[in-house]
Amino acid sequence: MRPEPSDPRYPIGKYTYAGSTPELRREWITQIAAAPGELRAAVRGLTPAQLDTAYREGGWTVRQVVHHVADSHMNAYCRFRLALTETTPRIFVYDEKLWAGLADAASAPVELSLDLLDALHRRLSLLLASLAPADFERQLEHPVNGRMPLDRMLGLYAWHGRHHSAHITTLRRRQGW
């Protein structure tokens, strides 16, 4: 059994980008392809009350986490496509906390976002697997984080899916679910 993380906000650690290799890209694409299934497995069998339990004090509920992953990865998909079709596009950011507080994120069945993620990640994985090494050097302009190459984005979203699945699996272990 793994020890509990010292910071429940980052159950697998914070994301760090230290460059990429073709092997690492393939691993990240595999992780992105697997993310919907891992998230689905993380919530399998949870009751409505469990889905409405925060994964940590002051944090989102499990339900909100699932919907957040769908919101975030839809944005990521668009960001990848923009960076592949425009010259260093400036992307917009959204307030994740406000999005998580909207009625659909707070109360909709998680299956809606899980089904969305299944299709979205199949499409995203196809796109990513088709890219040439030079494509991963293309950049976008993030208003907060500055210029970001697609390599960094790829690693970030591979991490992001695992990060939020771990929020749920860590809660389940803590609660004995």
C-alpha positions as CSV (number, residue, x, y, z in Angstrom):
1,M,0.0,0.0,0.0
2,R,1.3,3.5,-0.9
3,P,1.7,6.0,1.8
4,E,-0.7,8.9,1.7
5,P,0.7,12.0,0.1
6,S,1.7,14.9,2.4
7,D,-0.3,17.4,0.3
8,P,-3.8,16.0,-0.6
9,R,-4.0,18.5,-3.4
10,Y,-1.2,16.7,-5.3
11,P,-1.5,13.0,-4.7
12,I,1.0,12.2,-7.5
13,G,3.1,15.3,-7.0
14,K,3.1,18.6,-8.8
15,Y,3.5,18.6,-12.6
16,T,7.0,19.4,-13.7
17,Y,8.3,19.6,-17.3
18,A,11.9,18.8,-17.9
19,G,11.8,18.3,-21.7
20,S,10.6,15.4,-23.8
21,T,11.8,12.4,-25.9
22,P,10.0,10.4,-28.5
23,E,9.6,7.6,-25.9
24,L,8.2,10.0,-23.3
25,R,5.8,11.4,-25.8
26,R,4.5,7.8,-26.6
27,E,4.1,7.2,-22.9
28,W,2.2,10.4,-22.4
29,I,-0.1,9.6,-25.4
30,T,-0.7,6.2,-23.9
31,Q,-1.6,7.8,-20.5
32,I,-4.0,10.2,-22.2
33,A,-5.7,7.3,-24.0
34,A,-6.0,5.5,-20.7
35,A,-7.3,8.4,-18.6
36,P,-11.0,8.0,-19.2
37,G,-10.9,4.3,-18.2
38,E,-8.9,5.1,-15.1
39,L,-11.3,7.8,-14.1
40,R,-14.3,5.5,-14.8
41,A,-12.7,2.8,-12.6
42,A,-12.0,5.3,-9.9
43,V,-15.7,6.2,-9.5
44,R,-17.1,2.7,-10.3
45,G,-19.6,1.7,-7.6
46,L,-19.7,5.0,-5.7
47,T,-23.1,6.0,-4.3
48,P,-24.6,9.4,-5.0
49,A,-23.5,10.5,-1.5
50,Q,-20.0,9.3,-2.1
51,L,-19.9,11.2,-5.4
52,D,-20.9,14.3,-3.5
53,T,-18.1,13.9,-1.0
54,A,-15.1,16.3,-1.3
55,Y,-11.8,14.6,-2.0
56,R,-10.2,16.9,0.6
57,E,-11.3,19.6,3.0
58,G,-12.2,22.7,1.0
59,G,-11.9,20.7,-2.3
60,W,-14.3,19.7,-5.0
61,T,-16.6,16.8,-4.7
62,V,-15.8,13.6,-6.7
63,R,-18.6,14.6,-9.0
64,Q,-17.1,18.0,-9.6
65,V,-13.7,16.4,-10.2
66,V,-15.0,14.2,-12.9
67,H,-16.8,17.1,-14.6
68,H,-13.7,19.3,-14.2
69,V,-11.6,16.7,-16.1
70,A,-14.0,16.8,-19.0
71,D,-14.1,20.6,-19.0
72,S,-10.3,20.8,-18.8
73,H,-9.6,18.2,-21.5
74,M,-12.2,19.7,-23.9
75,N,-10.2,23.0,-23.6
76,A,-6.9,21.1,-24.0
77,Y,-8.2,19.4,-27.2
78,C,-9.1,22.8,-28.7
79,R,-5.7,24.3,-27.5
80,F,-3.8,21.5,-29.3
81,R,-5.8,22.1,-32.5
82,L,-5.3,25.8,-32.3
83,A,-1.6,25.5,-31.9
84,L,-1.4,23.1,-34.8
85,T,-3.3,25.4,-37.2
86,E,-2.3,28.9,-36.1
87,T,1.0,30.6,-35.3
88,T,1.4,30.8,-31.6
89,P,-2.2,31.4,-30.8
90,R,-3.1,33.2,-27.6
91,I,-5.5,31.0,-25.7
92,F,-8.1,32.1,-23.2
93,V,-8.2,30.8,-19.6
94,Y,-11.4,30.1,-17.7
95,D,-12.1,30.1,-14.0
96,E,-12.1,26.4,-13.1
97,K,-13.6,27.1,-9.7
98,L,-16.6,28.9,-11.2
99,W,-17.1,26.2,-13.8
100,A,-17.0,23.5,-11.1
101,G,-19.7,25.5,-9.2
102,L,-22.2,25.5,-12.2
103,A,-25.3,23.4,-11.8
104,D,-24.2,20.7,-14.4
105,A,-20.8,20.2,-12.7
106,A,-22.4,20.1,-9.2
107,S,-25.2,17.8,-9.9
108,A,-25.1,16.0,-13.3
109,P,-24.5,12.3,-13.5
110,V,-20.8,11.6,-13.8
111,E,-21.6,9.2,-16.7
112,L,-22.2,12.2,-18.9
113,S,-18.6,13.4,-18.5
114,L,-17.2,9.9,-18.5
115,D,-18.8,9.2,-21.9
116,L,-17.7,12.6,-23.2
117,L,-14.1,11.8,-22.1
118,D,-14.2,8.4,-23.8
119,A,-14.9,10.0,-27.2
120,L,-12.8,13.0,-26.6
121,H,-9.7,11.0,-25.7
122,R,-10.1,8.6,-28.6
123,R,-10.1,11.6,-30.9
124,L,-7.3,13.4,-29.0
125,S,-5.1,10.3,-29.0
126,L,-5.5,9.8,-32.7
127,L,-4.5,13.4,-33.3
128,L,-1.5,13.2,-31.0
129,A,-0.3,9.9,-32.4
130,S,-0.4,11.4,-35.9
131,L,2.0,14.3,-35.1
132,A,5.6,14.6,-36.3
133,P,8.3,15.4,-33.8
134,A,8.4,19.0,-35.1
135,D,4.7,19.4,-34.4
136,F,5.4,19.1,-30.7
137,E,7.6,22.2,-30.9
138,R,4.7,24.3,-32.0
139,Q,3.6,26.8,-29.3
140,L,0.7,28.6,-27.8
141,E,0.6,31.7,-25.7
142,H,-1.0,31.1,-22.3
143,P,-2.0,34.4,-20.6
144,V,-0.6,33.2,-17.2
145,N,2.1,30.6,-18.1
146,G,3.5,32.3,-21.2
147,R,4.6,30.4,-24.3
148,M,4.1,26.7,-24.1
149,P,5.3,24.1,-26.6
150,L,2.9,21.3,-27.3
151,D,5.4,18.9,-25.7
152,R,4.8,20.6,-22.4
153,M,1.0,20.5,-22.9
154,L,1.2,16.8,-23.7
155,G,3.0,16.1,-20.5
156,L,0.7,18.4,-18.5
157,Y,-2.5,16.7,-19.7
158,A,-1.1,13.2,-19.3
159,W,-0.3,14.2,-15.7
160,H,-3.7,15.9,-15.2
161,G,-5.8,12.8,-15.9
162,R,-3.7,10.7,-13.5
163,H,-3.7,13.6,-10.9
164,H,-7.5,13.8,-10.7
165,S,-8.0,10.0,-10.8
166,A,-5.6,9.8,-7.8
167,H,-7.7,12.4,-5.9
168,I,-10.6,9.9,-6.1
169,T,-8.6,6.7,-5.4
170,T,-6.8,8.3,-2.5
171,L,-10.2,9.4,-1.0
172,R,-11.6,5.9,-1.5
173,R,-8.6,4.4,0.4
174,R,-8.9,7.0,3.2
175,Q,-12.6,6.3,3.5
176,G,-12.4,2.5,3.1
177,W,-14.7,2.6,0.1
